[in-house]
Amino acid sequence: MSETRLLEIDDETAGLLVKDHGGYRFYSSGPGFDRFDGHVFQHPREATNTLRAHLRRFRTATRRAA
């Protein structure tokens, strides 16, 4: 049985992390995280930190554009 984790960033569902050869493969659940779909992270914490930073940059850019 594979190890699967639901990844939520700031109360937003980002996607799934599935234990894969060499790390954890990310499957995006929404367009805000699609650029990372299929990416393999070494550890769930690396995925969380990367996606959180991406979401914060995205939100900042969205606020500036509005």
Secondary structure, 3 states (H helix, E strand, C coil): CCCEEEEEECCEEEEEEEEECCEEEEEECCHHHHHHCCCEECCHHHHHHHHHHHHHHHHHHHHHHC
